Amino acid sequence: MATSEPWITLKRNFEQGLLLLQDPENTVFIALEGKEFAGFAIVKMTGVLKGYLQTIGVAANKRSKGIGKLLIEKVEDFIFEKYPNVFLCVSSFNLRAAELYYDLGYSKVGELKDFIENGHSELILRKSKGCLNNYNTNKL
């Protein structure tokens, strides 16, 4: 993760990535192609934005094979079991990822200017099945 974009521009290193993976409040999804590591996704189900896809990464040699899309779909299934919204952030310069998210039905709901790195925004995206109050509350 730390050796490719967007993490290079965002100045995220291996140790920071490892902390995310080890955080007990995070749920980690791993994608395998056969027995080979292909990618991962990290989801946070606590806090203000319950159902937050915090990080997703696909191994460099596995990109453009639909693995990211499959990870996102699994994450969505997981989150929609309990909450009506999936949130994620995408860096303003990460056009390829943003295009994938928009193609999967995400909408921009906000922008955090200079949030992680000066000169770059984090776009807040949401995919929704409705408002929280009208969702099946026995799942919460």
N, CA, C and O of each residue as an XYZ file, in Angstrom:
560
protein
N       0.819     -1.183      0.000
C       0.000      0.000      0.000
C       0.865      1.249      0.000
O       0.600      2.174     -0.768
N       1.873      1.300      0.824
C       2.679      2.509      0.991
C       3.546      2.822     -0.227
O       4.110      3.912     -0.320
N       3.654      1.886     -1.149
C       4.544      2.087     -2.299
C       3.809      2.495     -3.567
O       4.405      2.511     -4.644
N       2.523      2.827     -3.461
C       1.766      3.222     -4.649
C       0.822      4.376     -4.315
O       0.616      4.725     -3.152
N       0.267      4.944     -5.357
C      -0.700      6.029     -5.181
C      -2.035      5.453     -4.720
O      -2.361      4.321     -5.076
N      -2.791      6.173     -3.964
C      -2.633      7.573     -3.575
C      -1.776      7.778     -2.336
O      -1.556      8.909     -1.902
N      -1.297      6.681     -1.773
C      -0.624      6.763     -0.477
C       0.727      7.461     -0.537
O       1.177      8.023      0.461
N       1.377      7.433     -1.690
C       2.649      8.160     -1.813
C       2.396      9.656     -1.666
O       3.049     10.324     -0.864
N       1.450     10.181     -2.437
C       1.133     11.604     -2.366
C       0.620     11.992     -0.979
O       0.912     13.081     -0.486
N      -0.146     11.097     -0.352
C      -0.699     11.378      0.973
C       0.307     11.134      2.104
O       0.007     11.355      3.278
N       1.508     10.674      1.725
C       2.606     10.446      2.672
C       2.233      9.448      3.772
O       2.524      9.655      4.950
N       1.587      8.370      3.352
C       1.237      7.283      4.262
C       2.304      6.207      4.145
O       2.673      5.804      3.042
N       2.799      5.743      5.288
C       3.864      4.750      5.261
C       3.365      3.387      5.742
O       2.209      3.232      6.135
N       4.243      2.430      5.702
C       3.919      1.054      6.068
C       3.409      0.968      7.506
O       2.428      0.273      7.773
N       4.051      1.653      8.414
C       3.672      1.588      9.824
C       2.255      2.118     10.037
O       1.495      1.549     10.821
N       1.897      3.192      9.356
C       0.543      3.737      9.473
C      -0.494      2.756      8.927
O      -1.571      2.598      9.500
N      -0.162      2.107      7.828
C      -1.055      1.091      7.276
C      -1.226     -0.081      8.211
O      -2.328     -0.606      8.368
N      -0.143     -0.491      8.830
C      -0.199     -1.605      9.778
C      -1.077     -1.269     10.974
O      -1.815     -2.128     11.457
N      -1.009     -0.043     11.456
C      -1.857      0.377     12.573
C      -3.341      0.278     12.210
O      -4.159     -0.129     13.034
N      -3.684      0.651     10.978
C      -5.077      0.523     10.543
C      -5.527     -0.936     10.565
O      -6.632     -1.250     11.006
N      -4.666     -1.810     10.088
C      -5.004     -3.232     10.051
C      -5.146     -3.824     11.449
O      -5.915     -4.764     11.649
N      -4.419     -3.289     12.401
C      -4.417     -3.836     13.761
C      -5.447     -3.192     14.680
O      -5.648     -3.662     15.800
N      -6.102     -2.129     14.229
C      -7.085     -1.433     15.056
C      -8.274     -2.364     15.310
O      -8.933     -2.791     14.362
N      -8.559     -2.687     16.590
C      -9.646     -3.621     16.884
C     -11.038     -3.097     16.518
O     -11.989     -3.877     16.467
N     -11.174     -1.799     16.262
C     -12.468     -1.248     15.850
C     -12.702     -1.389     14.350
O     -13.797     -1.100     13.866
N     -11.697     -1.824     13.617
C     -11.821     -1.971     12.167
C     -12.143     -3.406     11.796
O     -11.712     -4.345     12.466
N     -12.893     -3.564     10.738
C     -13.138     -4.868     10.132
C     -12.317     -4.910      8.847
O     -12.391     -3.998      8.023
N     -11.538     -5.968      8.685
C     -10.641     -6.083      7.540
C     -11.135     -7.189      6.609
O     -11.417     -8.304      7.047
N     -11.233     -6.870      5.341
C     -11.580     -7.831      4.297
C     -10.316     -8.092      3.482
O      -9.583     -7.164      3.141
N     -10.069     -9.355      3.176
C      -8.905     -9.745      2.383
C      -9.396    -10.427      1.108
O     -10.268    -11.295      1.158
N      -8.836    -10.034     -0.023
C      -9.150    -10.678     -1.301
C      -7.975    -11.561     -1.695
O      -6.820    -11.137     -1.663
N      -8.289    -12.786     -2.063
C      -7.285    -13.731     -2.536
C      -7.624    -14.134     -3.961
O      -8.794    -14.257     -4.324
N      -6.604    -14.334     -4.749
C      -6.754    -14.917     -6.074
C      -6.029    -16.250     -5.997
O      -4.802    -16.324     -6.067
N      -6.821    -17.293     -5.851
C      -6.224    -18.586     -5.504
C      -5.710    -18.487     -4.083
O      -6.472    -18.200     -3.160
N      -4.420    -18.724     -3.903
C      -3.804    -18.575     -2.586
C      -2.980    -17.300     -2.487
O      -2.300    -17.060     -1.489
N      -3.051    -16.491     -3.529
C      -2.228    -15.294     -3.603
C      -3.011    -14.063     -3.148
O      -4.166    -13.872     -3.527
N      -2.358    -13.228     -2.323
C      -2.964    -11.985     -1.860
C      -3.269    -11.088     -3.046
O      -2.426    -10.897     -3.922
N      -4.490    -10.531     -3.074
C      -4.882     -9.668     -4.177
C      -5.299     -8.269     -3.716
O      -5.173     -7.309     -4.476
N      -5.791     -8.145     -2.488
C      -6.212     -6.833     -2.030
C      -6.834     -6.893     -0.655
O      -6.943     -7.957     -0.046
N      -7.242     -5.728     -0.176
C      -7.853     -5.639      1.150
C      -8.756     -4.416      1.219
O      -8.649     -3.498      0.405
N      -9.641     -4.418      2.198
C     -10.476     -3.253      2.498
C     -10.612     -3.177      4.007
O     -10.681     -4.201      4.688
N     -10.651     -1.956      4.526
C     -10.800     -1.730      5.960
C     -12.054     -0.900      6.177
O     -12.229      0.153      5.565
N     -12.929     -1.388      7.059
C     -14.219     -0.756      7.324
C     -14.316     -0.380      8.791
O     -13.914     -1.140      9.672
N     -14.854      0.802      9.039
C     -15.114      1.254     10.402
C     -16.630      1.317     10.577
O     -17.330      1.987      9.818
N     -17.118      0.608     11.590
C     -18.552      0.557     11.869
C     -18.920      1.358     13.111
O     -20.034      1.234     13.619
N     -18.003      2.170     13.599
C     -18.250      3.002     14.772
C     -18.040      4.463     14.394
O     -17.511      4.764     13.324
N     -18.451      5.356     15.263
C     -18.245      6.773     15.024
C     -19.429      7.414     14.325
O     -20.485      6.801     14.170
N     -19.240      8.635     13.913
C     -20.311      9.416     13.295
C     -20.739      8.808     11.964
O     -21.934      8.703     11.689
N     -19.784      8.412     11.143
C     -20.093      7.828      9.839
C     -20.011      6.311      9.926
O     -19.077      5.700      9.407
N     -20.983      5.715     10.578
C     -21.013      4.250     10.670
C     -21.135      3.696      9.256
O     -21.957      4.156      8.464
N     -20.318      2.716      8.957
C     -20.311      2.176      7.608
C     -19.341      2.912      6.705
O     -19.646      3.207      5.550
N     -18.163      3.205      7.250
C     -17.147      3.983      6.530
C     -16.094      3.054      5.952
O     -15.379      2.385      6.698
N     -15.994      3.006      4.644
C     -14.935      2.269      3.966
C     -13.688      3.132      4.062
O     -13.493      4.062      3.279
N     -12.856      2.809      5.033
C     -11.717      3.654      5.385
C     -10.577      3.553      4.386
O      -9.962      4.560      4.035
N     -10.299      2.359      3.936
C      -9.170      2.138      3.035
C      -9.452      0.922      2.166
O     -10.039     -0.061      2.617
N      -9.026      1.006      0.925
C      -9.079     -0.143      0.033
C      -7.794     -0.138     -0.785
O      -7.320      0.915     -1.210
N      -7.246     -1.304     -0.996
C      -6.034     -1.421     -1.786
C      -6.016     -2.726     -2.558
O      -6.451     -3.765     -2.060
N      -5.518     -2.659     -3.758
C      -5.370     -3.855     -4.597
C      -3.901     -3.962     -4.964
O      -3.272     -2.974     -5.343
N      -3.360     -5.167     -4.849
C      -1.959     -5.404     -5.186
C      -1.676     -4.908     -6.601
O      -2.499     -5.077     -7.500
N      -0.516     -4.298     -6.792
C      -0.171     -3.673     -8.072
C      -0.328     -4.643     -9.246
O      -0.804     -4.249    -10.311
N       0.062     -5.884     -9.066
C      -0.017     -6.853    -10.163
C      -1.414     -7.452    -10.334
O      -1.616     -8.320    -11.184
N      -2.374     -6.994     -9.533
C      -3.748     -7.519     -9.607
C      -4.758     -6.456    -10.022
O      -5.957     -6.730    -10.078
N      -4.290     -5.258    -10.310
C      -5.194     -4.167    -10.643
C      -5.826     -4.353    -12.020
O      -5.291     -5.054    -12.879
N      -6.960     -3.716    -12.206
C      -7.731     -3.760    -13.463
C      -8.274     -5.153    -13.761
O      -8.472     -5.511    -14.922
N      -8.513     -5.932    -12.723
C      -9.089     -7.266    -12.882
C     -10.433     -7.389    -12.174
O     -10.993     -8.483    -12.108
N     -10.965     -6.278    -11.640
C     -12.257     -6.304    -10.965
C     -12.183     -6.620     -9.482
O     -13.220     -6.745     -8.830
N     -10.984     -6.751     -8.936
C     -10.831     -7.109     -7.522
C     -11.321     -5.982     -6.616
O     -11.993     -6.240     -5.617
N     -10.992     -4.740     -6.954
C     -11.466     -3.608     -6.165
C     -12.980     -3.543     -6.140
O     -13.582     -3.318     -5.090
N     -13.593     -3.738     -7.290
C     -15.057     -3.731     -7.377
C     -15.653     -4.835     -6.512
O     -16.620     -4.598     -5.788
N     -15.094     -6.025     -6.578
C     -15.600     -7.133     -5.761
C     -15.443     -6.848     -4.269
O     -16.343     -7.148     -3.484
N     -14.314     -6.274     -3.874
C     -14.121     -5.906     -2.466
C     -15.174     -4.899     -2.026
O     -15.760     -5.037     -0.953
N     -15.413     -3.891     -2.851
C     -16.407     -2.873     -2.511
C     -17.789     -3.508     -2.378
O     -18.530     -3.180     -1.451
N     -18.138     -4.394     -3.273
C     -19.444     -5.053     -3.194
C     -19.585     -5.866     -1.915
O     -20.655     -5.867     -1.308
N     -18.531     -6.557     -1.492
C     -18.567     -7.317     -0.234
C     -18.712     -6.380      0.958
O     -19.471     -6.656      1.887
N     -17.984     -5.281      0.924
C     -18.073     -4.285      1.989
C     -19.490     -3.720      2.058
O     -20.056     -3.590      3.144
N     -20.055     -3.389      0.914
C     -21.418     -2.863      0.889
C     -22.406     -3.854      1.483
O     -23.254     -3.472      2.288
N     -22.309     -5.118      1.099
C     -23.200     -6.142      1.664
C     -23.082     -6.165      3.190
O     -24.087     -6.223      3.898
N     -21.860     -6.120      3.680
C     -21.589     -6.138      5.118
C     -22.219     -4.928      5.817
O     -22.891     -5.076      6.838
N     -22.002     -3.756      5.272
C     -22.512     -2.530      5.898
C     -24.031     -2.452      5.790
O     -24.698     -2.113      6.768
N     -24.587     -2.757      4.630
C     -26.031     -2.640      4.435
C     -26.825     -3.631      5.286
O     -28.040     -3.485      5.426
N     -26.164     -4.628      5.851
C     -26.837     -5.517      6.805
C     -27.300     -4.744      8.034
O     -28.288     -5.109      8.672
N     -26.567     -3.655      8.365
C     -26.863     -2.914      9.597
C     -27.231     -1.464      9.367
O     -28.040     -0.907     10.108
N     -26.652     -0.843      8.354
C     -26.810      0.596      8.153
C     -27.181      0.895      6.707
O     -26.804      0.152      5.801
N     -27.927      1.990      6.485
C     -28.384      2.280      5.126
C     -27.376      3.038      4.258
O     -27.640      3.295      3.083
N     -26.226      3.397      4.833
C     -25.270      4.219      4.090
C     -23.870      3.636      4.137
O     -23.421      3.121      5.161
N     -23.195      3.731      3.003
C     -21.768      3.440      2.934
C     -21.085      4.760      2.599
O     -21.460      5.446      1.648
N     -20.088      5.099      3.389
C     -19.322      6.320      3.170
C     -17.889      5.955      2.810
O     -17.379      4.917      3.232
N     -17.248      6.805      2.036
C     -15.825      6.662      1.776
C     -15.289      8.019      1.355
O     -16.045      8.915      0.978
N     -13.984      8.152      1.425
C     -13.317      9.350      0.922
C     -12.390      8.934     -0.207
O     -11.794      7.857     -0.179
N     -12.280      9.799     -1.190
C     -11.338      9.572     -2.282
C     -10.589     10.876     -2.506
O     -11.186     11.953     -2.511
N      -9.295     10.772     -2.688
C      -8.472     11.963     -2.918
C      -8.821     12.590     -4.262
O      -9.078     11.888     -5.240
N      -8.826     13.911     -4.299
C      -9.220     14.640     -5.500
C      -8.357     14.295     -6.711
O      -8.818     14.400     -7.847
N      -7.122     13.889     -6.482
C      -6.224     13.537     -7.587
C      -6.347     12.078     -8.006
O      -5.755     11.676     -9.008
N      -7.101     11.281     -7.260
C      -7.226      9.846     -7.527
C      -8.419      9.614     -8.463
O      -9.436      9.043     -8.069
N      -8.268     10.068     -9.698
C      -9.370     10.077    -10.660
C      -9.857      8.679    -11.023
O     -11.055      8.471    -11.213
N      -8.956      7.738    -11.121
C      -9.339      6.368    -11.493
C     -10.241      5.748    -10.430
O     -11.254      5.125    -10.751
N      -9.868      5.921     -9.168
C     -10.698      5.392     -8.079
C     -12.044      6.110     -8.032
O     -13.085      5.474     -7.871
N     -12.022      7.433     -8.173
C     -13.274      8.195     -8.142
C     -14.226      7.720     -9.231
O     -15.427      7.589     -8.995
N     -13.699      7.464    -10.417
C     -14.537      6.987    -11.521
C     -15.197      5.657    -11.162
O     -16.376      5.453    -11.454
N     -14.449      4.751    -10.532
C     -15.006      3.470    -10.109
C     -16.140      3.690     -9.112
O     -17.210      3.095     -9.244
N     -15.908      4.544     -8.113
C     -16.932      4.786     -7.094
C     -18.198      5.378     -7.706
O     -19.303      4.961     -7.359
N     -18.052      6.339     -8.604
C     -19.226      6.931     -9.252
C     -19.950      5.880    -10.092
O     -21.181      5.838    -10.104
N     -19.196      5.034    -10.792
C     -19.807      3.965    -11.594
C     -20.584      2.984    -10.715
O     -21.559      2.383    -11.166
N     -20.152      2.821     -9.458
C     -20.822      1.899     -8.538
C     -21.981      2.555     -7.795
O     -22.591      1.932     -6.925
N     -22.289      3.801     -8.129
C     -23.464      4.441     -7.554
C     -23.215      5.394     -6.407
O     -24.162      5.810     -5.740
N     -21.974      5.751     -6.158
C     -21.664      6.701     -5.080
C     -21.873      8.128     -5.572
O     -21.689      8.429     -6.751
N     -22.260      8.995     -4.646
C     -22.444     10.413     -4.926
C     -21.580     11.233     -3.993
O     -21.372     10.865     -2.837
N     -21.082     12.341     -4.500
C     -20.302     13.256     -3.676
C     -21.248     13.994     -2.732
O     -22.239     14.582     -3.164
N     -20.930     13.957     -1.438
C     -21.752     14.655     -0.445
C     -20.961     15.716      0.308
O     -21.518     16.450      1.125
N     -19.668     15.796      0.035
C     -18.868     16.809      0.705
C     -17.440     16.812      0.211
O     -17.019     15.942     -0.551
N     -16.709     17.807      0.662
C     -15.302     17.951      0.290
C     -14.528     18.498      1.480
O     -14.941     19.474      2.106
N     -13.412     17.868      1.783
C     -12.522     18.315      2.849
C     -11.252     18.842      2.186
O     -10.385     18.065      1.788
N     -11.148     20.156      2.069
C      -9.996     20.766      1.404
C      -8.778     20.716      2.320
O      -8.876     20.967      3.522
N      -7.632     20.389      1.732
C      -6.363     20.335      2.468
C      -6.471     19.486      3.728
O      -5.871     19.820      4.750
N      -7.217     18.408      3.668
C      -7.479     17.580      4.851
C      -6.289     16.711      5.246
O      -5.900     16.689      6.414
N      -5.716     16.003      4.291
C      -4.554     15.148      4.571
C      -3.283     15.805      4.068
O      -2.257     15.791      4.747
N      -3.353     16.379      2.883
C      -2.174     16.976      2.263
C      -2.567     18.314      1.629
O      -3.589     18.405      0.949
N      -1.762     19.336      1.852
C      -2.034     20.643      1.265
C      -2.146     20.537     -0.250
O      -1.366     19.844     -0.903
N      -3.128     21.234     -0.785
C      -3.321     21.252     -2.234
C      -4.212     20.143     -2.754
O      -4.509     20.098     -3.948
N      -4.645     19.249     -1.882
C      -5.496     18.133     -2.291
C      -6.701     18.035     -1.361
O      -6.588     18.223     -0.150
N      -7.834     17.743     -1.944
C      -9.059     17.547     -1.167
C      -9.343     16.065     -1.015
O      -8.893     15.236     -1.806
N     -10.101     15.759      0.021
C     -10.700     14.435      0.158
C     -12.179     14.616     -0.133
O     -12.860     15.389      0.541
N     -12.674     13.907     -1.133
C     -14.083     13.976     -1.497
C     -14.837     12.930     -0.694
O     -14.469     11.756     -0.700
N     -15.883     13.347     -0.007
C     -16.703     12.429      0.780
C     -17.793     11.900     -0.131
O     -18.577     12.669     -0.686
N     -17.840     10.580     -0.286
C     -18.834      9.932     -1.144
C     -19.760      9.069     -0.294
O     -19.385      8.576      0.770
N     -20.980      8.905     -0.797
C     -21.990      8.122     -0.070
C     -22.801      7.304     -1.066
O     -23.153      7.771     -2.149
N     -23.083      6.088     -0.671
C     -24.048      5.243     -1.376
C     -25.108      4.903     -0.349
O     -24.787      4.467      0.757
N     -26.364      5.099     -0.704
C     -27.411      5.022      0.310
C     -28.591      4.167     -0.117
O     -28.952      4.093     -1.291
N     -29.173      3.529      0.877
C     -30.445      2.831      0.704
C     -31.548      3.570      1.453
O     -32.659      3.057      1.579
N     -31.258      4.754      1.943
C     -32.263      5.543      2.641
C     -31.698      6.209      3.878
O     -30.515      6.075      4.193
N     -32.555      6.923      4.567
C     -32.100      7.612      5.775
C     -32.075      6.638      6.953
O     -32.772      5.624      6.953
N     -31.279      6.961      7.928
C     -31.076      6.099      9.097
C     -32.376      5.830      9.841
O     -32.623      4.697     10.252
N     -33.210      6.850     10.022
C     -34.443      6.682     10.800
C     -35.461      5.774     10.140
O     -36.304      5.193     10.824
N     -35.401      5.641      8.825
C     -36.360      4.783      8.131
C     -35.810      3.397      7.823
O     -36.504      2.564      7.239
N     -34.573      3.151      8.214
C     -33.963      1.857      7.928
C     -34.469      0.832      8.920
O     -35.025      1.198      9.955
N     -34.293     -0.402      8.634
C     -34.728     -1.476      9.520
C     -33.976     -1.397     10.844
O     -32.877     -1.937     10.974
N     -34.569     -0.727     11.816
C     -33.855     -0.431     13.071
C     -33.591     -1.651     13.924
O     -32.769     -1.572     14.837
N     -34.244     -2.781     13.677
C     -33.925     -3.965     14.479
C     -32.573     -4.545     14.104
O     -32.080     -5.448     14.781
N     -31.962     -4.040     13.031
C     -30.621     -4.473     12.638
C     -29.553     -3.706     13.386
O     -28.407     -4.151     13.438
N     -29.892     -2.562     13.970
C     -28.883     -1.688     14.591
C     -28.394     -2.219     15.902
O     -27.546     -1.598     16.543
